[in-house]
Amino acid sequence: MTEPDATDSRILALLAENARLPVATLAARLGLARTTVQARIERMERAGVIAGYGVRLAETVRRSQIRATVLIHLTPAAQASVLAQLRKMPEVIRCHTTSGRFDLACELRTASTLDLDTTLDRIGAIDGVQALESLIHLSTRIDRAG
């Protein structure tokens, strides 16, 4: 599949707002036939444009969790093994490679500061982690991704 066209982009925008919208509702909002919208969604799923659907937690639930970003500096050639260990930790929500002083930026979510401290200790103990710096998220001011 090539890049999504304008109609695909409109479908994706509506699904990003609410992935549970029925196809009939999407079709009505877009002024298209339901079968057209269904076929386009299925094509984008097969092509990997739509990689999956998820749950967006309510702000009240997110506020009860401790969220943090941990910046990790690695020893050379340790990235693959460190990522393998991070994948095993349910507290690690996502992890990005970065440029600059740190090699990885990982988002963590824990139930308490004690759990966060324990998770940071576990990350720091991984072979290949040279240094880390953590940033606790205090409040969300802009959230386009949910």
Disulfide bonds with the S-S distance in Angstrom:
Cys95-Cys106 2.24
